[in-house]
Amino acid sequence: MQHTKRAVGVALLTAGALVMAGCSASGGDSGGDAAACEPAGEDVTLSFTSWIPGIEDAVAMWNDANPDIQVEVQTGPNGNSGTYQNFFNQLEAGNAPDLGQIEYDALPNFRVQDGLFDLGACEEVMAAQDEFVDWTWGQVTLGTEDEVYGIPQDSGPMGLFYRSDLFEQNGIPVPTTWEEYREAAVQIRELGGYITNFSQTDINQFAGFVWQAEGQWFANDGEAWTVELTDDVSTQVADYWQDLIENDLVSTYPAWTDEWNNAYNSGEVWTWNSAVWGANSIASGAPDTAGNWSVAESPQWEAGGTAAGNWGGSSVAVFKGTKHPYEAAKFALWLNTSDEALTSLNATAQIFPATKDGVNLPSLQEGVAFYGDQPIYQLFAEIGNEVNPNFVWGPTMTQVYADVSDGFKSAVSGSGTLADALADAQASTIAALEAQSIPVAE
């Protein structure tokens, strides 16, 4: 599975396919031309819903500097914990906010439901393309050339967080391939520990493993969706982790629980294959291990490779029905490109910017004490450049995650396998698409 960088346009998500999915075209709210995104010519108040910690601080900075465009921010639970459903309810009722936080993997769902304003109608948005890391721009354009359905905010390139002290003390080399990772897992288990914890519920982490391995769960040729949860790459990744589970080489604590935190804080678990934002999760969950962690690139399927997966990342989208798309787009661009906003978001929520220059923020240049003063964000910036820009999310990812998670839980308990879970989710995903009259390729 050689890692190659392909043009973003390989997997097209065209407007035509989305029209066939049971929604209208871009419609009267945008029209795809600059005339649909012009200044209001009067004072404007925008509504914005987000779950990012401390987002109010950045919004306050904007409001102080822009008395003619005020933003009222409302915070709530993260997307899949209720905010997305609220958005869909509000869109149906015609009272959605002007702007909303939407993760990359959820954008296709909102697009299929015709809930997003096409920011390609805004000249300033199109002019900002080169400011963003290429693959993040691909996430918000959905593979199109002149449509934009959100402003990238952050990204989640994945690396290997590892207990450098334990590896060094026990003479175990830090693994650079997945084969070496398994070998290290055996050695660590003989010492009474686990190399990592396999999460039964973080299916987007597993998707990141597939992403790194050049797998592709969804594609759209302009006519219909192709669902490939059981392709050769996904099966290979599933079989790899199935082997580790069956041989008791990984723990299986429920993620984000006290058990999970204690496993890392006590040194029972030695590594975590996670995204850049995981740096804060470990620091807060395993405080007794401060100074003993380091970060490396993810293990590779081929020796010498540099492929990277991604886990997470959000955009700020403008909803259909807004009366002020120009002002909404202007705020969203400022929030996700200006030094002052990105510095604030990094301080309050450890946001890792999606802009190419974001890594140059002073706070991201420094060594991090918890990680032995290693400048980990500089490494993640390099890793981010290796993320394949073409990974496509499907329009029913909430359902996909739930169904795969149910299967993974069964596999961990000894009923079925991870590959079985993917096969079951393949069938249920196709059924879910068809139930919504979304065309599925034969």
ZAMARGU-4260 file (C-alpha; in steps of 0.2 Angstrom, whole numbers, plus 5000, padded with zeros to 4 digits):
<rodrens>
0) 5000/5000/5000 | 5012/5013/4994 | 5008/5030/5000 | 5005/5042/4985 | 4998/5060/4984
5) 4984/5061/4971 | 4975/5076/4965 | 4960/5081/4976 | 4948/5079/4962 | 4950/5060/4960
10) 4935/5056/4971 | 4922/5068/4965 | 4907/5073/4975 | 4898/5083/4962 | 4882/5093/4965
15) 4874/5082/4953 | 4876/5067/4964 | 4869/5077/4979 | 4854/5083/4969 | 4850/5064/4965
20) 4851/5061/4984 | 4834/5069/4986 | 4838/5087/4988 | 4838/5102/4977 | 4853/5110/4969
25) 4862/5124/4977 | 4846/5134/4976 | 4841/5152/4978 | 4851/5155/4994 | 4868/5155/4985
30) 4867/5152/4967 | 4886/5149/4966 | 4890/5167/4960 | 4897/5182/4969 | 4881/5192/4968
35) 4874/5179/4981 | 4887/5184/4994 | 4887/5203/4995 | 4888/5215/5010 | 4872/5219/5019
40) 4875/5237/5019 | 4869/5239/5037 | 4874/5233/5055 | 4872/5214/5056 | 4870/5202/5071
45) 4875/5184/5067 | 4871/5168/5077 | 4884/5155/5079 | 4883/5138/5088 | 4899/5129/5093
50) 4905/5117/5107 | 4924/5122/5106 | 4930/5127/5124 | 4933/5145/5126 | 4926/5150/5109
55) 4918/5165/5118 | 4935/5173/5120 | 4938/5173/5102 | 4921/5179/5097 | 4923/5193/5110
60) 4939/5199/5101 | 4929/5199/5085 | 4915/5209/5092 | 4926/5222/5100 | 4934/5225/5083
65) 4919/5224/5072 | 4904/5234/5080 | 4895/5233/5063 | 4895/5214/5063 | 4891/5207/5080
70) 4891/5188/5083 | 4881/5180/5097 | 4888/5163/5101 | 4879/5148/5109 | 4888/5133/5115
75) 4882/5115/5117 | 4887/5097/5117 | 4898/5091/5103 | 4890/5087/5087 | 4885/5069/5089
80) 4880/5072/5107 | 4865/5082/5101 | 4871/5098/5092 | 4870/5090/5075 | 4852/5084/5078
85) 4848/5102/5084 | 4854/5109/5068 | 4844/5097/5057 | 4828/5101/5068 | 4832/5120/5066
90) 4835/5118/5047 | 4818/5109/5045 | 4810/5123/5056 | 4818/5137/5046 | 4827/5144/5061
95) 4845/5138/5060 | 4859/5149/5066 | 4869/5158/5053 | 4884/5148/5057 | 4888/5131/5065
100) 4902/5120/5070 | 4903/5104/5059 | 4916/5091/5059 | 4923/5086/5042 | 4915/5069/5043
105) 4898/5076/5045 | 4898/5089/5031 | 4892/5077/5018 | 4877/5073/5028 | 4872/5091/5029
110) 4876/5094/5011 | 4865/5079/5006 | 4851/5087/5016 | 4854/5104/5007 | 4857/5112/5023
115) 4873/5122/5019 | 4876/5138/5010 | 4889/5137/4996 | 4903/5148/5001 | 4910/5147/4984
120) 4899/5161/4980 | 4910/5172/4991 | 4926/5179/4983 | 4935/5181/4999 | 4933/5163/5003
125) 4939/5157/4986 | 4954/5168/4988 | 4959/5160/5004 | 4961/5143/4998 | 4980/5143/4997
130) 4980/5148/5016 | 4974/5131/5021 | 4983/5114/5021 | 4978/5106/5005 | 4969/5091/5012
135) 4958/5101/5024 | 4952/5112/5009 | 4947/5095/5001 | 4937/5091/5016 | 4926/5106/5014
140) 4925/5107/4996 | 4919/5089/4995 | 4930/5086/4980 | 4923/5100/4969 | 4932/5114/4961
145) 4921/5129/4965 | 4910/5124/4979 | 4914/5127/4997 | 4904/5121/5012 | 4914/5127/5027
150) 4929/5135/5032 | 4942/5123/5039 | 4946/5126/5057 | 4957/5112/5064 | 4964/5095/5059
155) 4969/5079/5068 | 4985/5072/5060 | 4989/5055/5069 | 5005/5051/5077 | 5012/5039/5090
160) 5011/5045/5108 | 5023/5033/5118 | 5031/5031/5135 | 5049/5035/5130 | 5055/5031/5147
165) 5048/5013/5147 | 5054/5009/5130 | 5071/5015/5134 | 5072/5006/5151 | 5067/4990/5144
170) 5077/4991/5128 | 5063/4990/5116 | 5065/5000/5100 | 5051/5012/5096 | 5042/5004/5082
175) 5042/5012/5065 | 5031/4999/5056 | 5015/4990/5061 | 5025/4973/5061 | 5037/4980/5073
180) 5023/4987/5083 | 5016/4969/5085 | 5033/4963/5090 | 5034/4977/5103 | 5017/4972/5109
185) 5023/4954/5113 | 5038/4961/5123 | 5027/4973/5133 | 5014/4960/5137 | 5028/4949/5144
190) 5032/4963/5155 | 5014/4964/5161 | 5008/4979/5151 | 4999/4983/5135 | 5006/4992/5120
195) 4990/5001/5118 | 4971/5001/5121 | 4959/4996/5107 | 4944/5007/5108 | 4927/4999/5104
200) 4919/5016/5101 | 4931/5028/5093 | 4927/5022/5076 | 4934/5037/5068 | 4951/5032/5075
205) 4949/5016/5066 | 4944/5026/5050 | 4961/5035/5053 | 4970/5019/5052 | 4961/5014/5036
210) 4965/5032/5029 | 4983/5030/5033 | 4984/5013/5024 | 4976/5021/5008 | 4959/5013/5011
215) 4943/5022/5005 | 4926/5019/5013 | 4916/5030/5001 | 4917/5037/4984 | 4905/5046/4973
220) 4906/5046/4954 | 4893/5060/4951 | 4879/5047/4949 | 4879/5036/4965 | 4888/5032/4981
225) 4900/5017/4982 | 4902/5010/5000 | 4918/5000/5003 | 4919/4997/5022 | 4925/4979/5017
230) 4938/4983/5004 | 4955/4974/5005 | 4963/4988/5015 | 4950/4990/5028 | 4950/4971/5030
235) 4969/4970/5032 | 4968/4984/5046 | 4953/4975/5054 | 4963/4958/5054 | 4978/4966/5061
240) 4969/4973/5076 | 4959/4957/5078 | 4975/4947/5080 | 4981/4959/5094 | 4964/4957/5103
245) 4963/4938/5101 | 4981/4937/5108 | 4978/4948/5123 | 4991/4961/5116 | 4980/4976/5119
250) 4969/4982/5132 | 4951/4985/5128 | 4945/4998/5142 | 4931/5009/5137 | 4939/5025/5130
255) 4938/5041/5140 | 4934/5033/5157 | 4943/5032/5173 | 4949/5015/5169 | 4956/5021/5153
260) 4965/5036/5161 | 4972/5025/5175 | 4979/5013/5162 | 4989/5027/5155 | 4993/5035/5172
265) 4999/5019/5180 | 5010/5014/5165 | 5000/4999/5161 | 4997/5005/5143 | 5012/5012/5134
270) 5006/5020/5118 | 4992/5028/5110 | 4989/5030/5091 | 4980/5047/5091 | 4978/5064/5084
275) 4987/5080/5088 | 4973/5084/5100 | 4977/5069/5110 | 4992/5078/5118 | 4980/5086/5130
280) 4970/5071/5133 | 4985/5061/5139 | 4992/5076/5149 | 4975/5078/5158 | 4972/5060/5160
285) 4989/5054/5165 | 4997/5068/5175 | 5008/5057/5185 | 5018/5053/5169 | 5023/5071/5165
290) 5039/5072/5156 | 5040/5053/5151 | 5030/5054/5135 | 5036/5057/5117 | 5028/5058/5100
295) 5034/5049/5084 | 5026/5047/5067 | 5013/5033/5066 | 5020/5015/5062 | 5020/5012/5043
300) 5013/4997/5033 | 5029/4998/5023 | 5046/5001/5030 | 5052/5019/5026 | 5034/5025/5022
305) 5028/5042/5028 | 5009/5040/5026 | 4998/5048/5039 | 4980/5046/5044 | 4968/5059/5052
310) 4956/5058/5066 | 4945/5073/5069 | 4944/5091/5063 | 4930/5103/5061 | 4924/5117/5050
315) 4913/5132/5052 | 4899/5131/5040 | 4886/5144/5035 | 4868/5137/5035 | 4856/5139/5021
320) 4843/5152/5025 | 4856/5165/5032 | 4852/5182/5027 | 4870/5188/5029 | 4881/5176/5020
325) 4895/5189/5016 | 4896/5194/5035 | 4895/5176/5040 | 4909/5171/5028 | 4920/5186/5034
330) 4919/5181/5052 | 4922/5162/5049 | 4938/5167/5039 | 4944/5178/5053 | 4940/5165/5066
335) 4951/5152/5057 | 4965/5162/5049 | 4969/5177/5060 | 4984/5175/5072 | 4974/5182/5087
340) 4959/5170/5085 | 4970/5155/5082 | 4981/5159/5097 | 4965/5161/5107 | 4958/5144/5101
345) 4974/5135/5104 | 4975/5142/5122 | 4958/5138/5127 | 4955/5122/5117 | 4972/5116/5110
350) 4965/5119/5092 | 4978/5113/5079 | 4975/5126/5065 | 4971/5120/5048 | 4980/5135/5040
355) 4998/5132/5033 | 5005/5146/5044 | 4995/5141/5059 | 5010/5131/5065 | 5020/5146/5066
360) 5010/5153/5081 | 5023/5155/5096 | 5013/5143/5106 | 5016/5129/5093 | 5034/5132/5091
365) 5039/5128/5109 | 5044/5112/5117 | 5030/5104/5128 | 5036/5100/5145 | 5024/5085/5147
370) 5033/5078/5132 | 5050/5080/5138 | 5051/5098/5130 | 5049/5090/5113 | 5042/5102/5100
375) 5028/5090/5096 | 5017/5102/5086 | 5031/5105/5074 | 5031/5086/5071 | 5013/5086/5069
380) 5014/5099/5056 | 5026/5088/5046 | 5014/5073/5048 | 4999/5084/5042 | 5008/5086/5026
385) 5007/5067/5023 | 4989/5065/5025 | 4980/5058/5009 | 4969/5072/5003 | 4956/5061/4995
390) 4948/5052/5009 | 4929/5053/5007 | 4916/5053/5021 | 4899/5046/5017 | 4883/5055/5020
395) 4877/5044/5035 | 4893/5044/5046 | 4883/5044/5063 | 4875/5028/5058 | 4891/5021/5051
400) 4900/5024/5068 | 4886/5017/5078 | 4884/5001/5068 | 4903/4998/5067 | 4904/5002/5086
405) 4891/4989/5090 | 4900/4976/5080 | 4917/4980/5088 | 4910/4978/5105 | 4904/4961/5101
410) 4921/4957/5093 | 4930/4962/5109 | 4918/4951/5119 | 4922/4936/5108 | 4907/4936/5097
415) 4912/4938/5079 | 4927/4948/5072 | 4931/4966/5068 | 4930/4961/5049 | 4912/4954/5053
420) 4908/4971/5060 | 4913/4980/5045 | 4903/4968/5034 | 4887/4970/5044 | 4890/4989/5044
425) 4892/4988/5025 | 4875/4981/5023 | 4867/4992/5036 | 4875/5008/5028 | 4868/5003/5010
430) 4851/5000/5018 | 4852/5017/5026 | 4857/5026/5010 | 4843/5018/5001 | 4830/5022/5014
435) 4834/5040/5011 | 4833/5038/4992 | 4852/5041/4991 | 4858/5032/4975 | 4870/5018/4979
440) 4881/5010/4965 | 4878/4992/4961
</rodrens>
